[in-house]
């Protein structure tokens, strides 16, 4: 069963993906167990679509529920 809690990550590296990712920016993460097996992470990027990126481009962070709601309300 999937958690209803949203996941977020900060981009810390964007080599080769400068158009799609901004360093030091917060991104929403979509769970993708198959991608995780290959050390990738599914991110909703600057295009507004979800794509796979190397997991070492990001640091997963946990946001309080009230902050999650505020962030998601801006999209």
DRENDO-1510 file (C-alpha; in Angstrom, 1 decimal, always signed):
<recs>
REC; n; res; u; v; w
REC; 1; UNK; +0.0; +0.0; +0.0 .
REC; 2; UNK; +1.4; +3.4; -1.0 .
REC; 3; UNK; +1.7; +6.2; +1.5 .
REC; 4; UNK; -0.4; +9.3; +0.9 .
REC; 5; UNK; +2.5; +11.4; +2.2 .
REC; 6; UNK; +4.3; +13.1; -0.7 .
REC; 7; UNK; +8.1; +12.9; -1.1 .
REC; 8; UNK; +10.4; +15.8; -2.0 .
REC; 9; UNK; +14.0; +16.2; -2.8 .
REC; 10; UNK; +16.5; +19.0; -3.3 .
REC; 11; UNK; +18.6; +19.0; -6.5 .
REC; 12; UNK; +22.3; +19.1; -5.7 .
REC; 13; UNK; +23.7; +18.2; -9.1 .
REC; 14; UNK; +22.4; +18.8; -12.6 .
REC; 15; UNK; +25.3; +18.1; -15.0 .
REC; 16; UNK; +23.9; +17.3; -18.4 .
REC; 17; UNK; +20.4; +18.2; -17.3 .
REC; 18; UNK; +20.7; +22.0; -16.8 .
REC; 19; UNK; +17.5; +22.8; -18.8 .
REC; 20; UNK; +15.4; +20.2; -16.8 .
REC; 21; UNK; +16.8; +20.7; -13.3 .
REC; 22; UNK; +17.9; +23.6; -11.2 .
REC; 23; UNK; +20.4; +23.0; -8.3 .
REC; 24; UNK; +19.2; +24.0; -4.8 .
REC; 25; UNK; +15.6; +23.7; -6.0 .
REC; 26; UNK; +12.9; +21.5; -4.3 .
REC; 27; UNK; +11.3; +18.8; -6.5 .
REC; 28; UNK; +8.4; +16.4; -5.9 .
REC; 29; UNK; +9.5; +12.7; -6.1 .
REC; 30; UNK; +7.2; +10.0; -7.4 .
REC; 31; UNK; +7.8; +6.5; -6.0 .
REC; 32; UNK; +9.2; +4.1; -8.6 .
REC; 33; UNK; +10.5; +0.9; -7.1 .
REC; 34; UNK; +11.8; -0.3; -10.5 .
REC; 35; UNK; +13.8; +2.9; -11.0 .
REC; 36; UNK; +15.2; +2.7; -7.5 .
REC; 37; UNK; +16.7; -0.7; -8.4 .
REC; 38; UNK; +18.8; +1.1; -11.0 .
REC; 39; UNK; +19.8; +4.0; -8.7 .
REC; 40; UNK; +17.4; +6.4; -10.3 .
REC; 41; UNK; +14.7; +8.6; -9.0 .
REC; 42; UNK; +11.5; +9.8; -10.7 .
REC; 43; UNK; +11.2; +13.6; -10.4 .
REC; 44; UNK; +8.6; +16.1; -11.6 .
REC; 45; UNK; +11.1; +18.4; -13.4 .
REC; 46; UNK; +11.0; +21.9; -14.9 .
REC; 47; UNK; +8.8; +20.6; -17.8 .
REC; 48; UNK; +6.1; +19.6; -15.4 .
REC; 49; UNK; +6.4; +16.0; -16.4 .
REC; 50; UNK; +8.1; +13.2; -14.5 .
REC; 51; UNK; +11.4; +11.8; -15.6 .
REC; 52; UNK; +14.1; +9.5; -14.3 .
REC; 53; UNK; +17.4; +11.0; -13.0 .
REC; 54; UNK; +20.4; +9.6; -11.2 .
REC; 55; UNK; +19.6; +9.4; -7.5 .
REC; 56; UNK; +22.9; +11.1; -6.6 .
REC; 57; UNK; +21.5; +14.3; -8.2 .
REC; 58; UNK; +19.1; +14.7; -5.2 .
REC; 59; UNK; +18.9; +14.6; -1.4 .
REC; 60; UNK; +15.5; +13.4; -0.2 .
REC; 61; UNK; +14.0; +15.6; +2.5 .
REC; 62; UNK; +11.0; +15.2; +4.8 .
REC; 63; UNK; +8.7; +18.2; +4.9 .
REC; 64; UNK; +6.1; +18.8; +7.7 .
REC; 65; UNK; +2.5; +18.2; +6.5 .
REC; 66; UNK; +1.6; +21.9; +6.6 .
REC; 67; UNK; +4.6; +22.7; +4.4 .
REC; 68; UNK; +3.8; +19.9; +2.0 .
REC; 69; UNK; +0.3; +21.4; +1.5 .
REC; 70; UNK; +1.7; +24.9; +1.0 .
REC; 71; UNK; +4.2; +23.6; -1.6 .
REC; 72; UNK; +1.7; +21.5; -3.5 .
REC; 73; UNK; -0.8; +24.4; -3.5 .
REC; 74; UNK; +1.6; +26.4; -5.6 .
REC; 75; UNK; +1.6; +24.0; -8.5 .
</recs>
